Amino acid sequence: MSGRLVSISGLIAVVILLVMLNFTTPAGVGPFGVLVFFTTFYVLMLCVSNWVVKIITRMLGKKNGRKTTLYAAVVAFGPIMLLLAQSLGSMSLMTVALTVVFVFLGCLLISKR
């Protein structure tokens, strides 16, 4: 994905999240609103993780390519899983550990590809 497209989609996601958090409640927004919230939060996390992964690959002296975008997509799913666990009330040290293991296995799968 283009750097501008990632930045613009992240900016739009921030605006949507701020509007949702300031003007709605979870009970009042309904199921579609919850879907929009989690989707925009994932887009925001994808934008942030894309920047972080690109900075790390530049510091390591490697080339930015398609794998960096795939790494960013896997890493961005980690906070979503933690947010879902928190909303279900099952957040514990084991949940965090399993999320880290899942993200690590996803990154390992990408590196072996």
C-alpha positions as a Markdown table, in Angstrom:
| # | Residue | x | y | z |
|---|---|---|---|---|
| 1 | Met | 0.0 | 0.0 | 0.0 |
| 2 | Ser | 1.1 | 3.5 | -0.7 |
| 3 | Gly | 2.4 | 5.6 | 2.2 |
| 4 | Arg | -0.1 | 8.3 | 1.5 |
| 5 | Leu | -3.0 | 5.9 | 1.4 |
| 6 | Val | -2.0 | 4.4 | 4.8 |
| 7 | Ser | -1.7 | 7.9 | 6.3 |
| 8 | Ile | -5.0 | 9.2 | 4.9 |
| 9 | Ser | -6.9 | 6.0 | 6.0 |
| 10 | Gly | -5.3 | 6.4 | 9.5 |
| 11 | Leu | -6.4 | 10.0 | 9.7 |
| 12 | Ile | -10.0 | 9.1 | 8.7 |
| 13 | Ala | -10.0 | 6.3 | 11.2 |
| 14 | Val | -9.0 | 8.7 | 14.0 |
| 15 | Val | -11.7 | 11.1 | 13.1 |
| 16 | Ile | -14.4 | 8.4 | 13.0 |
| 17 | Leu | -13.2 | 7.0 | 16.3 |
| 18 | Leu | -13.2 | 10.4 | 18.0 |
| 19 | Val | -16.7 | 11.1 | 16.7 |
| 20 | Met | -18.0 | 7.7 | 17.8 |
| 21 | Leu | -16.4 | 8.0 | 21.3 |
| 22 | Asn | -17.7 | 11.5 | 21.9 |
| 23 | Phe | -21.3 | 11.3 | 20.5 |
| 24 | Thr | -22.4 | 7.7 | 21.0 |
| 25 | Thr | -22.7 | 5.0 | 23.7 |
| 26 | Pro | -22.0 | 1.3 | 23.1 |
| 27 | Ala | -25.7 | 0.4 | 23.9 |
| 28 | Gly | -27.0 | 3.2 | 21.7 |
| 29 | Val | -24.9 | 2.5 | 18.6 |
| 30 | Gly | -26.0 | -1.1 | 18.0 |
| 31 | Pro | -24.2 | -4.0 | 16.4 |
| 32 | Phe | -23.3 | -2.1 | 13.2 |
| 33 | Gly | -21.7 | 0.6 | 15.2 |
| 34 | Val | -19.6 | -1.9 | 17.1 |
| 35 | Leu | -18.5 | -3.4 | 13.8 |
| 36 | Val | -17.6 | 0.1 | 12.6 |
| 37 | Phe | -15.7 | 0.8 | 15.8 |
| 38 | Phe | -13.6 | -2.4 | 15.6 |
| 39 | Thr | -12.9 | -1.9 | 11.9 |
| 40 | Thr | -11.8 | 1.7 | 12.3 |
| 41 | Phe | -9.7 | 0.7 | 15.3 |
| 42 | Tyr | -8.0 | -2.0 | 13.2 |
| 43 | Val | -7.3 | 0.5 | 10.4 |
| 44 | Leu | -5.8 | 2.9 | 12.9 |
| 45 | Met | -3.6 | 0.1 | 14.4 |
| 46 | Leu | -2.6 | -1.0 | 10.9 |
| 47 | Cys | -1.5 | 2.5 | 10.1 |
| 48 | Val | 0.5 | 2.8 | 13.4 |
| 49 | Ser | 2.1 | -0.7 | 13.1 |
| 50 | Asn | 2.9 | -0.1 | 9.4 |
| 51 | Trp | 5.0 | 3.0 | 10.5 |
| 52 | Val | 6.6 | 1.1 | 13.3 |
| 53 | Val | 7.5 | -1.9 | 11.1 |
| 54 | Lys | 9.0 | 0.4 | 8.4 |
| 55 | Ile | 11.1 | 2.2 | 11.0 |
| 56 | Ile | 12.4 | -1.1 | 12.4 |
| 57 | Thr | 13.2 | -2.4 | 9.0 |
| 58 | Arg | 15.1 | 0.8 | 8.1 |
| 59 | Met | 17.0 | 0.6 | 11.4 |
| 60 | Leu | 18.0 | -3.0 | 10.6 |
| 61 | Gly | 19.0 | -2.0 | 7.1 |
| 62 | Lys | 16.6 | -4.2 | 5.2 |
| 63 | Lys | 14.5 | -3.4 | 2.2 |
| 64 | Asn | 10.8 | -2.3 | 2.7 |
| 65 | Gly | 8.6 | -4.6 | 0.7 |
| 66 | Arg | 5.5 | -6.6 | 0.7 |
| 67 | Lys | 6.5 | -8.5 | 3.8 |
| 68 | Thr | 6.6 | -5.3 | 5.9 |
| 69 | Thr | 2.9 | -4.7 | 5.1 |
| 70 | Leu | 2.1 | -8.3 | 6.0 |
| 71 | Tyr | 4.0 | -8.0 | 9.3 |
| 72 | Ala | 2.1 | -4.8 | 10.0 |
| 73 | Ala | -1.2 | -6.5 | 9.4 |
| 74 | Val | -0.4 | -9.3 | 11.8 |
| 75 | Val | 0.9 | -7.0 | 14.5 |
| 76 | Ala | -2.1 | -4.7 | 14.2 |
| 77 | Phe | -4.4 | -7.6 | 15.0 |
| 78 | Gly | -2.8 | -8.0 | 18.4 |
| 79 | Pro | -4.4 | -4.9 | 20.0 |
| 80 | Ile | -7.8 | -5.9 | 18.5 |
| 81 | Met | -7.6 | -9.3 | 20.2 |
| 82 | Leu | -6.8 | -7.6 | 23.5 |
| 83 | Leu | -9.6 | -5.1 | 23.1 |
| 84 | Leu | -12.0 | -7.9 | 22.4 |
| 85 | Ala | -10.9 | -9.9 | 25.4 |
| 86 | Gln | -11.3 | -6.8 | 27.6 |
| 87 | Ser | -14.8 | -6.2 | 26.3 |
| 88 | Leu | -15.7 | -9.8 | 27.1 |
| 89 | Gly | -14.3 | -9.5 | 30.6 |
| 90 | Ser | -11.8 | -12.3 | 30.2 |
| 91 | Met | -8.6 | -10.2 | 30.3 |
| 92 | Ser | -5.8 | -12.0 | 32.2 |
| 93 | Leu | -2.1 | -12.6 | 32.0 |
| 94 | Met | -2.8 | -15.8 | 30.0 |
| 95 | Thr | -4.8 | -13.8 | 27.5 |
| 96 | Val | -2.0 | -11.4 | 26.9 |
| 97 | Ala | 0.5 | -14.2 | 26.6 |
| 98 | Leu | -1.6 | -16.1 | 24.1 |
| 99 | Thr | -2.1 | -12.9 | 22.1 |
| 100 | Val | 1.7 | -12.4 | 22.0 |
| 101 | Val | 2.2 | -16.1 | 21.0 |
| 102 | Phe | -0.4 | -15.7 | 18.2 |
| 103 | Val | 1.3 | -12.5 | 16.8 |
| 104 | Phe | 4.7 | -14.2 | 17.1 |
| 105 | Leu | 3.4 | -17.3 | 15.2 |
| 106 | Gly | 1.9 | -15.1 | 12.5 |
| 107 | Cys | 5.1 | -13.2 | 12.0 |
| 108 | Leu | 7.0 | -16.5 | 11.9 |
| 109 | Leu | 4.7 | -17.8 | 9.3 |
| 110 | Ile | 5.3 | -14.6 | 7.2 |
| 111 | Ser | 9.1 | -14.9 | 7.6 |
| 112 | Lys | 9.1 | -18.5 | 6.4 |
| 113 | Arg | 7.0 | -17.7 | 3.4 |
